[in-house]
């Protein structure tokens, strides 16, 4: 028995986080109210402590309390030192609004071709005045980013709630607000810092000089950036076509957001904060973003940073090669971007066929596979993934608004759990019965699923004769778990698919495989079936917020522009609707060392190539800072990646059942 604020399940979750060295995600760390409860809890004179003693958890609680208190104390000391050394030592008072205005003025000044000492620009302050402010903002960004790196205080406690409510951490809010400032000149200064960090770390000679990152999704791009800062020359490989896009919305954990705030600079504002941005920061600093837009922002930043860094590195190399500019620039490119190697050297061949000086392909000390759950290079170098969970079918729907001022729900993100029976009237109005009966699918499937609306509402089972029917006395009807993201221009709905609909689509696909000459017809049938489900779901959602479903006109590609527009109606268009199966896969051994007579290299799987995350949760990203230790790096990487796997599974089990025997860590 525990207090309602700290239930037994929550106690066990906090215990796992504390004993495993912190969480990889910020939405399960200790919030301020839980900390305040711990601090006020008297272990020697309390009925709750008596219950904990009987349950054998009191000693664990004391250890837990001390671990979290240590992190709060460390954070308090860090904030105090930063404020004293970086702020109070240089400024009598810091007004964030004034900082923003000054940084904006400096951008305007440089854009107009002047310097801060140009009197014609009517600027009161010197160039050093503006650069000092830029320097403080960069230090604030790094400070917040570091707090949220793997194993730091942000892995144990909720930085956001503590800076709002803890009396001794009020200054953390000031640092955070400073870190949120962006400008063009700040971008330049940050890229300069990244390059200087790269040089400094390279000079330390950690023994790993070349890395290949395979996969240019968010995980691959982020990994490339982190490796470069650590002094490693990185080759980024991407086998996606130019037409490859991913339209789905994803949730970005605050740990991602705090890292992106540092990395992306002004592109962070373009991605999240501009009026028509196809992304949104929620009040708790979790981000909603379309995957395609997220990848584009990261790629654009890499390309812009690459140009600046190559120019900087060229200048450094010319100090060695004199005026041999071409040679210097070539070496600079090779050191920054492995695409400078001619691609024909690796066509049809595995990467790094030989190690050491006699290699055929791209040289590396580290190969990080970030190609997603179906990464074939991961399969070749490490192992094929195993299935870790049951399979479950989900629906994903994207709808564009004709009028961006229309609001369907009440917030940017909404979660609803509703009985499937409430969908009945909206399913009927989509004409499922008529659609199936008038179709050209087999008589067997028509007869089997003609009653699909009842199957969706009340559930479905197969009797002893192969016929489908609704379960008798079914008191555990299916529930709709709706995750709704609403931005100004677009609405995304993600939910579990009713079993009857998921099974019907699978049986249609099986029939299509038996009649390949009818493939196009069957695919069109499935598409229209999914659109009917999507429209019914959208209208049901809108009705929950007082909208008249009959006045919501939802167009598809097939019926776009068929109806004459009416001012009384609201118009929408389905951008995409589909159903799909989700199961979590992962590798048991995510890292391996390859050795030759004189050389060795480490191969590791990261992100979804390690353990694929459920799309209702964040990806398995580690935001860790590199260690100076070279001792058995492979084991360090493997341990960290296995911890990521366990945390991904811990989040996933809310949505999918984990298969027996999967957890390998006794703490889980």
Secondary structure, DSSP 8 states (H G I E B T S, - for coil): ---GGG-HHHHHHHHHHHHTTS-SSGGGSB-HHHHHHHHH--TTS-HHHHHHHHHT-HHHHHHHHHHHHHHHHHHHHHHHHHIIIIIITT-S---HHHHHHHHHHHHHHHHTT--TT-GGGT--S-HHHHHHHHHHHHHHHHHHHHHTSTTSGGGTB-HHHHHHH-GGGHHHHHHHHHHT---HHHHHHHHHHHHHHHHHHHHT--S--EEEEE--SHHHHHHHHHHHHTT-EEEEE----TT-----EEEE-HHHHHHHHHHHTHHHHHHHTSTT-SEEE-TTS-EEEEHHHHHHHHHHHHHHHHHHHHHHHHHHHHHHHTT-HHHHHHHHHHHH-GGGS-GGGTTTS-TTSS-TTS-SS---SEEEE-S-TT-HHHHHHT---EE-B--EEEEEEEEEESSTT--SSSSSEEEEEEEGGGGHHHHHHTTHHHHHHTS-S-HHHHHHHTTHHHHHHH--EE-TTS-EE--TT--S--EEEEEEEE-SSEEEEEEE--HHHHHHHHHHHHHHHH-GGGHHHHHHHHHHHHHHHHHHHHHHHHHTTT--GGGEEEE-TTTTT-S---TTSEEEEEEEEEEEEE--EE-S--EEEEE-SS-EEEEEE-GGGTB---TTS----------S--TTHHHHHHHHHHHHHHHHHHHHTTTS-B-TT---STT-
